[in-house]
Amino acid sequence: MLVSEAAGRPIMAVPRLIIKQVMLLAAAMLPITVLAAPPDNSKVNWTMDCAIYHGDKGNGDTAAGRYLGAPNYQDPKVQASFTDEQAFKDIKEGLQKDGRMKMKSFAGELTDLDIRELVQYIRSFQKGK
């Protein structure tokens, strides 16, 4: 058996020690990676809060959506009719039209990041993109 003069260990043990240290370092960094990139919850939020009105695919073709006049987010003209900033504001603050509440505020339920991700999810419904 060959022995490393520097460490007094078998030569094969040195690479295993390095691999073990690298794995421990990677495991220690895992929580940092998880904290740095929170999961995108837009589909879950859409399903729980929006789909009953806007439909699973964003076309607004539900009983509640037809009653409230929910827009068809698959239509490029509808998508072009509002900015991301306006959609963010409407989701956060709610939406009223002619003195009637069309959509409640989600300020107390969704974080700003959740709302931004939801806006991007809405944009994903557009046909032809």
Protein Blocks (a to p, Z undefined) as FASTA:
>chain_A
ZZdfklopafklmmmmmmmmmmmmmmmmmmmmmmmmccdfklmmmmmmmmmmnopnonop
afklmmnopacfkbmklmmmpcfklmmmmmmnopaeehiafbdcfklmpcfklmmmmmmm
mmmmpghZZ
